[in-house]
Amino acid sequence: MDGLKVENLSKSYLNRVIFEQVNLTIDSGQMVAVMGKSGAGKSTLLNIVAGLEKASDGVYHYLSQNMSDKSLSQLAKMRGRHMGYISQQSPMVPKLTVKENILVPYWFGKRDKTESVYMDHLQVLSEWFELKNLLDAPISQLSGGERQRVGIIRALLRQPQLVVADEPTAALDATTAHLVTNCFTELKQDGKIILIATHNREVAAKCDRVYELHSDGLIPVALTV
Ligand SMILES: Nc1ncnc2c1ncn2[C@@H]1O[C@H](COP(=O)(O)OP(=O)(O)OP(=O)(O)O)[C@@H](O)[C@H]1O
């Protein structure tokens, strides 16, 4: 199974339960949004799926592998090869240019395609996200929304099967946010899996399914935008 299957996942910090009984299946070619009030645990859930932290209980499978059995370093390898993780504030190396920041994971990760494939894809993505003219600029000169788009390009550079995007449009105006949702829609049409945490109802409305995260699990919601 190429998809993602989450079963009875729970997370607690010390004795405080953030969520439990989270069940979610996303097949190839599907885009799913998780909404919910601030502090509900959306970032925590996405961090677990992306292998940045461990669940307290439950299992999840991705690419037919039981991810819950893996160590954080094994999960980091899986993430580098098979996932694109977009965080709320993508960390950047201040002294590097935009292009160099995008290429950092390529420099340090396993290269399963030729260099020209990555460079061509970088050009396509930077054009799509309207950053082509800024590729040689120091990252420190970019606005918050521009940096957010750099983080998205970096996560997509390796053409991952699973994209985990935490508030990918938080710093963007409506027009630029459309670039992101249109890109994600193309990716899902190409068979990728997209999991988004968002407060933006217009972004969620573009998804195949929308859930609200509560302490006792995910509840499907029907959006009227
Ligand atoms: N390392 C940690 N230790 C203790 N509590 C934590 C830790 N990380 C997150 N939390 C708590 O878990 C809860 C869920 O946080 P999370 O960031 O996942 O929420 P969220 O739904 O993404 O919120 P927002 O919409 O505001 O981004 C919060 O109450 C937060 O304080």
The ligand as an SDF file (V2000), in Angstrom:
LIG
                    3D

 31 33  0  0  0  0  0  0  0  0999 V2000
    6.9490   19.4630   23.5230 N   0  0  0  0  0  0  0  0  0  0  0  0
    5.8100   19.7640   24.1270 C   0  0  0  0  0  0  0  0  0  0  0  0
    5.6700   19.6260   25.4510 N   0  0  0  0  0  0  0  0  0  0  0  0
    4.4970   19.8980   26.0790 C   0  0  0  0  0  0  0  0  0  0  0  0
    3.3680   20.3190   25.4480 N   0  0  0  0  0  0  0  0  0  0  0  0
    3.4580   20.4760   24.1110 C   0  0  0  0  0  0  0  0  0  0  0  0
    4.6650   20.2110   23.3740 C   0  0  0  0  0  0  0  0  0  0  0  0
    4.4140   20.4330   22.0730 N   0  0  0  0  0  0  0  0  0  0  0  0
    3.1300   20.8340   21.9800 C   0  0  0  0  0  0  0  0  0  0  0  0
    2.5530   20.8550   23.2040 N   0  0  0  0  0  0  0  0  0  0  0  0
    1.1700   21.2140   23.5030 C   0  0  0  0  0  0  0  0  0  0  0  0
    0.3320   20.4120   22.7100 O   0  0  0  0  0  0  0  0  0  0  0  0
   -0.8190   21.1380   22.3390 C   0  0  0  0  0  0  0  0  0  0  0  0
   -1.0150   21.0120   20.8410 C   0  0  0  0  0  0  0  0  0  0  0  0
   -0.0370   21.8270   20.1820 O   0  0  0  0  0  0  0  0  0  0  0  0
   -0.0250   21.9570   18.6010 P   0  0  0  0  0  0  0  0  0  0  0  0
    1.0580   22.9080   18.2510 O   0  0  0  0  0  0  0  0  0  0  0  0
    0.0430   20.6050   18.0190 O   0  0  0  0  0  0  0  0  0  0  0  0
   -1.4660   22.5950   18.3360 O   0  0  0  0  0  0  0  0  0  0  0  0
   -2.0770   23.1690   16.9800 P   0  0  0  0  0  0  0  0  0  0  0  0
   -3.4400   22.5620   16.8330 O   0  0  0  0  0  0  0  0  0  0  0  0
   -1.1240   22.9360   15.8540 O   0  0  0  0  0  0  0  0  0  0  0  0
   -2.1740   24.7010   17.3090 O   0  0  0  0  0  0  0  0  0  0  0  0
   -2.1220   26.0010   16.3440 P   0  0  0  0  0  0  0  0  0  0  0  0
   -3.3650   25.9710   15.4960 O   0  0  0  0  0  0  0  0  0  0  0  0
   -2.1450   27.1320   17.3350 O   0  0  0  0  0  0  0  0  0  0  0  0
   -0.8470   25.9330   15.5510 O   0  0  0  0  0  0  0  0  0  0  0  0
   -0.6260   22.5730   22.8200 C   0  0  0  0  0  0  0  0  0  0  0  0
   -1.3820   22.7700   23.9750 O   0  0  0  0  0  0  0  0  0  0  0  0
    0.8480   22.6390   23.1180 C   0  0  0  0  0  0  0  0  0  0  0  0
    1.1280   23.5180   24.1750 O   0  0  0  0  0  0  0  0  0  0  0  0
  1  2  1  0
  2  3  1  0
  2  7  2  0
  3  4  2  0
  4  5  1  0
  5  6  2  0
  6  7  1  0
  6 10  1  0
  7  8  1  0
  8  9  2  0
  9 10  1  0
 10 11  1  0
 11 12  1  0
 11 30  1  0
 12 13  1  0
 13 14  1  0
 13 28  1  0
 14 15  1  0
 15 16  1  0
 16 17  2  0
 16 18  1  0
 16 19  1  0
 19 20  1  0
 20 21  2  0
 20 22  1  0
 20 23  1  0
 23 24  1  0
 24 25  2  0
 24 26  1  0
 24 27  1  0
 28 29  1  0
 28 30  1  0
 30 31  1  0
M  END
$$$$
